[in-house]
Amino acid sequence: MKPNLDELGGLYSATLEEYLLRGTEAALHRSYELGRRALTEGLGVLEMIALHQQAMGKILLEMATPEKSVEAVQKGGEFLAEGMSSFEMTHRAFGEANAALRRVNEALEQEAKRIAHTLHDEAGQLLAAVHMTLNEVACELPSEGSGRLQGVRELLDQIEEQLRHLSHELRPTILDDLGLVPALEFLAEGVSRRTGLRITVEGGNGNRLPGVIETALYRVVQEALNNVSKHARATRVQIRVWRTDKLIRCSVSDDGRGFEPASMLSGPDRRGLGLLGICERLSALGGAVEIDSAPGRGTALQIQIPMED
């Protein structure tokens, strides 16, 4: 909730007048505290500047000479800079937090890629060796015993298939090799096969996107489909990816039961945690998501990420 602007404006004017009259550190410190209060209660930079201009306008009208007016403007600038320092520190902290989150996401993706490679290649080689050993054993057994080994082979085939799916879930090689849209089509095919959802993917086959953007959008869509399959009771999902100027846009829409976004994001529901994870992943790249949903009319996620220069 934003503060009472009249109240805050009165405090700002009084403190500014005291600083211009006496130039005390105490008044300058109160400017900083007023800036912190404005930031905490939701005021923006432009609103703070408007308060300052309004206060300075009243003060300058009472100045006797142009020289005093120039001096007042200079000292008023010092007062404003002190009040805005809290905004500056918050902006820097936000940027540092985003950079740290981006590094964490990239480290997690690298670790997922390593584990996926181990599952796909090394575990696959071990299973292949087991198959060869079983074939050798089968040659030494009578036909009755050889037939019983067939059940073991089928179990090994199931394990291999599950490991392959787990490997693709952790880090699909198709994302690295072919790009985002083919990876989303592969993901949609797997989710559709498991859940019965009819999922369509639309997107251009133009130039590849930066790797961090492709990975972020893939994970966002993956989480969105996970939410739909678990909670939405939907029958259809549409995924679209397209470019506009310097933005990459993506939408995920379903015909499910919908929900109240505000209550979902603030409540303990697992889908709320998933949406928060989507917001955090996009925020690390300067992106954002808009959630359009209501009970009984489905859900649409509108995602955008700025293209890196």
FENWO-V321500 format. One line per field, one symbol per residue. burial: I if it has 16 or more other ideal C-beta (glycine too) atoms within 10 Angstrom, else O. Layout:
BEGIN
burial->???
END
This chain:
BEGIN
burial->OOIOOOOIIOIIIOIIIIIIOOOOOOIIOIIIOIIIOIIOOOIOOOIIOOIIOOIIOOIOOOOOOOOOIOOIOOIIOOIIOIIIOIIOOOOOOOOOOOOOOIOOIOOOIOOIIOOIOOIIOOIOOOOOOOOOOIOOOIOOOOOOOOOOOOOOOOOOOOOIOOIOOOIIOIIIOIIOOOIIIIIIIIIIOIIIOOOOIOIOIOIOOOOOIOOIIIIIIIIIIIIIIOIIIOIIOIOOIOIOIOOOOOOIOIIIIIIIIIIOIOOIIOOOOOIIOIIOOIIOIIIIIOIOIOIOIOOOOIIOIOIIIOOOO
END
